[in-house]
């Protein structure tokens, strides 16, 4: 099984043993407030999301589990996947206990490097709710440029673009 190792993180495909920790993260209203439609997730929703992540690997893209190297705990996800309009997005979410520690930027940059080395993607996008200042900071630290607002998931989101050929 492939993994990306950074200074503090192990970024790898999800395993069956990750489900319990991941469900706990993704059913936390603080985590899901700015994800998708922002309405929160049930355990069943998280199971469906994990299935979607697995199916995305069939197209060569994927969303990884992100674990802390020191504890081995799953702290969230980061990866890329195609969206309905044909573009490809980078997405991530982490447990609140890790916010502000630079993990999202560290994992995001590692996934961007992996994508450049393994996929023929010319552009990636990232999306954020306008009020999610922390996520916008992560996106801009990774080099994405704001290209305006678009409606996704029934909400108006800030959309950012990164030229993967540069």
Secondary structure, DSSP 8 states (H G I E B T S, - for coil): --EEE-SSEEEE---GGGHHHHHHHHT-HHHHTTSTTSS---HHHHHHHHHHHHHHGGGT--EEEEEETTT--EEEEEEEEE-TTS-EEEEEEE-GGGTTSSHHHHHHHHHHHHHHHH---SEEEEEEETT-HHHHHHHHHTT-EEEEEEEETTEEEEEEEEETT-
